[in-house]
Amino acid sequence: MLEDKNQPRTPLAQLCEFGLIARISEGFPLKNGSSKLGIGDDAAVLQQSEENTLITKELLIEGVHFDLSFMPLKHLGYKTVVVGISDLCAMNVKPEQILISIAVSNRFTLEAIDEFYSGVQLACARFGVDLVGGDTSSSVTGLIIAVTAVAQAKESEVVLRSTAKETDLLVVTGDIGAAYMGLQVLEREKQVFLANPNNQPDLTPYTYLIERQLKPEARTDIKTLLEQLEVKPTAMIDVSDGLVSEVLHLCRAADLGCRVYEEKLPLDPQLISCCEEFNIDSTTVALNGGEDYELLFTISLSDFDKIKGNPNLTLIGHMVSAASGKELITRAGTSVALTARGFTAS
């Protein structure tokens, strides 16, 4: 399902490690001024300045974080970049460089690796980041990917998780829960395919949900949007492990409580329809489904008018004192303690 079997394939053993690295580096010219030396030496060289350097790392393991029976390698390459740089977006900074290391088993051909890096290349171009290094190794357990992302920023630009204040408003970008339901659709169709390989599923009703799972987008646009609105977040985090989990992270980091309002959660119509089909509560999915890679942040109450009505931003609640607890206010007006259930894409 991963490759066109009619095309000739090249075993990776025909290339030495240096040959593979050289092939990968050909498609990644450097664009950012701080990227002085990229792939090809023992280390990347980034120009230092008086600005802070921010670095984050993520690990993706086949069978745990992705399933290649329905995840095309090009999409996986794209998603790898998104996963890597999303944490930097959640610090209110512009990602500039990434390093990707891969460990592959002998079932992968050179063309398969080319396909993966074509997705990396597309994402690098889309988000304006440079691939400046990484490593390659063999694996006996499938595909393992490690991605490191780097950014430079003035200290005044950086937003932490721990700096929210009581009465601050909780805001989320985009919509939430769609990536989780996209995974449910793909898992269901995989089982149908395994039972009957001749079955060709119609995925048209789920195109948005599947795209959110296979090809998420990093919110590199939000920093610029907030600058245009003259809004500085007081705290920020990305929504990778589920909305409730991230809200609780902000609360713990700042020693605060919160109120989240069910009626304010931004849900795509396709998500609502799919949840009805699967007999799953859409609020539960929105609160606990992961891999949306949207941004959750707090702003001062005085900035409400600046974001009000913006289609990219949704006010979902506010921060309160720690003693007031962490609660969801349902559509019926009742209070329920917020608890992360930990939906995962595994």
N, C-alpha and C positions, 0 to 999 in steps of 0.2 A: 504493500500500500504506500510505501515511502518513495519508491523510485520507478521510473519507466524501465521495465525489464528489457525492452527492445533496444535500448541504447548500450553501447559498450561501456564497461566499468573498469576503473583502474584501481587495483589493490593499493592501499596506503603503503604497503611494504616496498613498492617500487620507488618511493621517495624517502630520502633520509629526513630526519627531523628538520634540518636546516632548509631542505628543499620545500617542505610543507610550510615552514615559517615564511620563506621568501614568497611563496605563492599567495599566502594570506595577506602579506604586507602590500602586495601590488595594488590592491583595491582601496587602500586607506591613506591617501595623501593628507598631510597635516594642514589644518585650517586655522587653529587658534594660536595666537601669538605666544601663549605660555607653553605651547608644546614645542620644545626645542629638539628633542630626539625621540623618535617613536620606535616601532618594532625593528629588531635587528641587532641590538646590542644587549649587554647583560641587564641593563635597566633603562627605563625611560627617563628622560631629562626634562623637567618642568622648570620654567623660569621662576625664581623666587622673588618675592617683593614684600612690601610691608603688609600685604593682605594675608588673611588666614587661609590655610590650605585645609580643605575638608575632604575626607576619604571615607568611603563606605564599601563594604564587601558583601556579596550574596553568593550562596551555593545552591545549585540546581542539580538534582539527582534523578536520573531516569527511574520510573516506577514509583517515585515519591512525589516529585514536583511536576512531572509531565509524563504523558503516555504517547509514545511515538506511533501507536496504532491509529491515532486520529490527530496527532500534532505534526503538521508538515515541518520539515527541518528549516525551511525559510522562515516560517512563522516563529519557530523556536528561537532562531537567531535574533529576530526582531524583538521578541519578548524578553530575551536575555538582556538586551540593552535597556529596555524599559524597567525591568526589575532592578537593574543596577543603578540607574540614575534617579529613580523615583524618590529614594531616600534623600537625595540632594535637593530635589524640588521641595521636599518637606522641611528643608532647612532654609527655604526662601533664597536659594542661590541657583546660579546657572551652571549646570554640569558642563565640563570642558573636555575631560579625558576619561577613557575607560581602558581597562586591561582585562582580557578574557583568556582563561586557561581551560583547556579541555582534556579529558582523558577518554579515549575511545577504544572499543573492542575491535577485533578484526572483522566483524560483520559489516563495518562501515567502510565504504569505498571513498576514493578521492572525490568523486562527484557528489557524494552525500555531504562531505565536509564543505565543498564549494557551495552547496545549496544552503547550508547553515550560515556560512559567512556572507552569502548574498543578502540574507535577512539582516545580519549585523550591519552590513554596509548600508542597506536601505534605512535602517533606524539611525545610524550615525549621521547620514545626510539629513534625515527628517528633523533630528533634534540638535544638530550642530555640534556633535562631539567627535573627538579624535580617538581612534583605536591606537594606543601607543605601546602595547606590549601584551604579554601573557606567557603561557607555557603550554606545551603539548606533552601528553604521556599516553601510555597504553592502559587499558582497563580490562578487567575480566568480568565486570558486572554491567556493561552497557556504557551509556554516555553520562559523564559527569562534567558539569560546567561550573566554574568559579568566575565571577565578574566583580571587578573593583572599579569604582567610579570616583573621580577626583574633581574638585572645583576650587577656585580661588574667589574670595569675597572679603569685603571690608567687614570688620567686626560689627559695625552698625547695621549691616544688612542681615546678618544671621539671626534666625528665629529658632529658639529652643522649645522643647516640650514643657519645660518646667516654669514658664513665666506667665501663665494665665493668671487672671485675677478674678476675684469674686465679682459677680454681675457681668463679666465678659460674655459676649454672645458666641454661640457655637455655630459655625458655618461649614458646609461641605460643598465641594465642587461636583458638577455633573450629576449622575445618578448612581445608585448603589444596588448591589445584589445581582446584577445581570450576569457577571462573570460566573458566579456560582451556578446559576440556572443554565448557562451555556454548557458548563461541565456536566450537569445532570442529563442534558439532552444528548451530548456526545457519548456519555457512558451507556445510556439506554440504547442508542443506535449501535454501539459496539457490540452489545450483547445480542441484538437482533442479527447483526452481520455474522457473528460467530455461530449462531444457530442456523442461519441460512445465508451463505456467502453470495447467493444470487440476488438477494434483496438489495434494492437501491433506495435508500431513504430519501424522502422529500424534506429537506431542511429549510425550505423557503420561509416557513412561518417563524423560524428561529434565527434568522440571519444576524440580527443585532446581538442577540445573546451569545451566539457562537463566536462572533468577532470579538466581543468583549473578553472571552476566555482565551482565544487563540492569538489575538493581536490587540492587546491593550495599548493604551496611549499614555505616555508620561505627561503630566501636566506642567510642562515647561512654560506654558503660556500664562500661568497664574501669577507669577512674579511680576511680569509686565502689566498684566491687567490690574493688579492691586496698586502698582505704582501710578498707573493712569488715574485710578480712583482716589489716589492719595490716602490709601489705607495701609497701615503697617500691622500685620498680625501680632498678637501678643504671645501666641504659642501655636505650634503647628506639628502635624504628623501625617504620614500617608496612610491610606486605607488599604492595607495589604492583607491583614489578618481578620478583617471584619470590623464594622463600624463600632460595635460595642467595645470590642477589645481596645480599639484606638482611643475611644472616649475615656475609658478607664485608665489607659496609660497617661493621658493628659491630667486626669484627676489626681492620680497617685503622684505624678511628678510635681504638681503644684500644691498638693495637700488640700484639694478642694472636692466638693461634690458637684452634682449637675442635675439638670432637668432636660430630658430629651422628649420631644413631642411626636407621637406616632403619626399624627395627621400631617406633619411637616416633612416626613421622609420622602426624598425624591425618587420615585419609582417609574421606570419606563413602562408604557402600556404593554409591550411585548412580555416584560417580566410578569406583570399581573396576570396576563392571559395564560402564560406557561405555568405559573404557580397553581392556577385553577385546574389546569390539565393534570398536573402531577399531584394534586390534592395536598399542596404544601402552603402554609401560611406565608403570605408575601412579606409581612412585617418581620417574621422570624428570619427569612432569607436576607432581607435588607439589613437587619441588625447584625447578622452573624456570618453571612457569605463573604468570602475573602477574594483577593486578587482583583479588586476594582481599580487599584492604583489611582484613586482620586485623592484629593487633599482635604484634611479636616483641620480647621484652625479656629482660633478664638480672636475676636476683635473687641475693641472698646465699645461700650454702649453708645458713645457719642458718634461712632462711625456708622451707625445703622442706616441713616439716610443715604450714605454714599453707596451702599451695596444693595439697597432695597430695589427690587424689580430687575436686578441683573440676571439674565437667563443662565449664566454660568455658575451662579452661587445661590445656595439655599440655606436660610436660617432654620436650624433644627432644634435649637434650645439655648440654654445659658448655664453659666457656672454659678454655683452657690457655695456656701460654707461647707466644710467637710462634715460638720455635725448634722447638716441637713440631708446627707445621704446622696446616693446616686440612683436616680429613678427615671423610669419611662412613664410618661403621662399618656394613657391610652386615648383612643377616640371617644371612649365613654367617660373620660375624665377621671378614671381611677389611676392610682400610682402603683407601679410594679418595680421592684428592685432590678437594676440592670445587672445582668450576669452574662459573661461571654461564654457561649457554647462551643466556640472553636471549630466552626466548619472549616475544613481544609480541602485543598485540591489534591488528594492523594488516593 
